[in-house]
Amino acid sequence: MSEIAVSAQSVTKIFGSMSNGLRALDDVSVDIRKNEFFTLLGPSGCGKTTVGRLSIRLLEPTDGKVFFEEQNIFDLNSKEMTRLRPKMQIIFQDPYSSLNPRFTVERIIGEALVIHKMADRSTLKQTVETIMDKVGLSPKYARRYPHEFSGGQR
C-alpha cells in the first residue's frame, strides 16, 4: 500500500437504525495515490460530503475501513486521531463559507498552526509565508481577506 495515501475499503454509512435508517453510503471503495489530486463529483444528496467526513473520521462508519498512512483510522483512539488530524484536510464545495471573513489569510493559516502546535508565535509569520508560497500564493497576500481572493485561491 506504499504508494497509496488514502484507501477507503467497503465503507458504508447508515444514519439511524440498521433496519430502517437512511443508507447514505453503501460499500464505497477508492484508493488515492500519493501526489494525486482526487475530486469526487455527483448530484446533490449522493453522499459526497459523507465520504469526505468519513475519510477523515469526522463521522464514524457503519462498516468498512479507511487507511491513512497505512493505519485504519477507525481503529485509532482519540489521542492517536489528534496526532494525525493536522495531516488531514477536506475541502468542501464552498471554501468561502469555511473562512472567517473578518480574519486575514495570515491569521486563518496561523491560527491552525498554533492550535496544532506546528509553529510558535516567534516563527509564525515565516511559517505562514512558507506555506503560502508552497501552495502558489504570494506571501505578500498574507494581509488580504478571503473576499479578496478568487474562488480557486480560496
C-alpha positions in Angstrom: 0.0 0.0 0.0 3.1 2.3 0.0 2.1 4.5 -3.0 -1.5 4.8 -1.7 -2.1 7.8 0.5 -5.7 7.1 1.4 -7.6 3.9 0.9 -11.3 3.5 1.6 -12.5 -0.1 1.6 -16.1 -1.1 1.5 -17.3 1.9 3.5 -20.9 2.0 4.5 -22.8 4.7 6.4 -26.4 4.3 7.7 -27.9 7.2 9.7 -30.4 5.9 12.2 -31.2 2.2 12.8 -29.9 -0.6 10.6 -33.4 -1.8 9.7 -35.0 1.5 8.7 -32.2 4.1 8.7 -31.0 6.3 5.8 -28.4 4.4 3.8 -26.1 7.3 2.9 -23.2 5.2 1.5 -23.2 1.5 0.5 -19.9 -0.3 0.0 -17.8 2.6 -1.3 -14.2 1.8 -2.1 -11.5 4.2 -3.5 -7.7 4.5 -3.5 -6.0 7.9 -3.7 -2.3 7.7 -4.6 0.4 10.0 -3.1 0.7 13.3 -5.0 -2.6 12.7 -6.8 -5.4 15.1 -6.9 -8.8 13.5 -6.3 -12.2 15.0 -7.0 -15.5 13.5 -6.0 -18.4 14.7 -8.2 -22.0 13.8 -8.2 -25.5 15.2 -7.8 -26.8 16.8 -4.6 -27.5 14.3 -1.9 -25.4 11.4 -3.4 -23.0 11.1 -0.4 -20.0 13.2 -1.4 -19.8 15.1 1.9 -20.4 11.9 3.8 -17.5 10.2 2.0 -15.3 13.2 2.9 -16.3 13.3 6.5 -15.8 9.5 6.9 -12.4 9.7 5.2 -11.0 12.0 7.9 -13.2 10.5 10.7 -15.5 13.4 11.3 -18.1 10.7 11.1 -18.0 7.1 12.3 -18.8 4.4 9.7 -21.4 1.7 9.9 -18.9 -0.6 8.2 -15.7 -0.5 6.3 -12.2 0.7 6.7 -10.2 3.9 5.8 -6.4 3.7 5.7 -4.3 6.8 6.1 -0.5 6.3 6.5 -1.2 2.6 6.4 -3.4 2.7 9.6 -7.1 2.1 9.7 -8.2 5.4 11.2 -11.4 3.8 12.5 -9.2 1.7 14.9 -7.4 4.7 16.4 -8.3 6.2 19.7 -9.0 10.0 20.2 -5.4 10.7 21.2 -4.0 8.9 18.1 -6.5 10.8 15.9 -5.5 14.1 17.5 -1.9 13.5 16.4 -3.0 12.5 12.9 -5.5 15.3 12.2 -3.0 18.0 11.3 -2.1 15.9 8.3 -5.7 15.6 7.1 -7.8 18.1 5.3 -11.1 18.2 3.4 -12.0 21.0 1.1 -15.8 21.4 0.8 -17.6 22.6 -2.2 -17.7 26.2 -1.0 -14.4 27.1 0.7 -15.5 30.7 1.2 -18.1 29.6 3.8 -15.3 27.9 5.9 -13.1 31.0 6.0 -13.8 33.7 8.6 -14.4 36.9 6.5 -13.1 39.1 9.4 -9.7 37.4 9.6 -6.8 37.9 7.2 -5.4 34.9 5.4 -2.3 35.2 7.7 -4.5 34.9 10.8 -6.6 32.0 9.3 -3.5 29.9 8.5 -1.6 31.0 11.6 -4.4 30.1 14.0 -4.4 26.5 12.7 -0.6 26.2 13.0 -0.7 27.4 16.6 -3.6 25.1 17.6 -1.9 22.1 16.1 1.5 23.2 17.6 3.1 23.4 14.2 4.6 26.8 14.9 5.0 29.2 17.8 4.5 32.9 17.8 8.1 33.7 17.1 8.2 31.7 13.8 4.5 32.1 12.9 4.9 34.8 10.2 7.7 33.0 8.4 5.9 29.6 8.6 2.7 31.2 7.1 4.7 32.7 4.3 6.4 29.4 3.5 3.0 27.6 3.4 1.5 30.3 1.1 4.5 30.1 -1.2 4.2 26.2 -1.3 0.5 26.4 -2.5 1.3 29.1 -5.1 0.1 32.2 -3.2 2.4 35.1 -2.9 3.3 35.8 0.7 2.6 39.5 0.0 -1.1 38.5 0.1 -1.0 37.4 3.7 -2.8 40.5 4.9 -5.7 40.1 2.5 -9.1 38.9 3.5 -10.9 35.9 1.9 -13.2 38.0 -0.2 -10.1 39.5 -1.9 -9.1 36.1 -3.4 -10.6 34.3 -6.4 -12.6 31.1 -5.8 -9.6 28.9 -6.7 -7.3 30.8 -4.4 -9.7 30.4 -1.6 
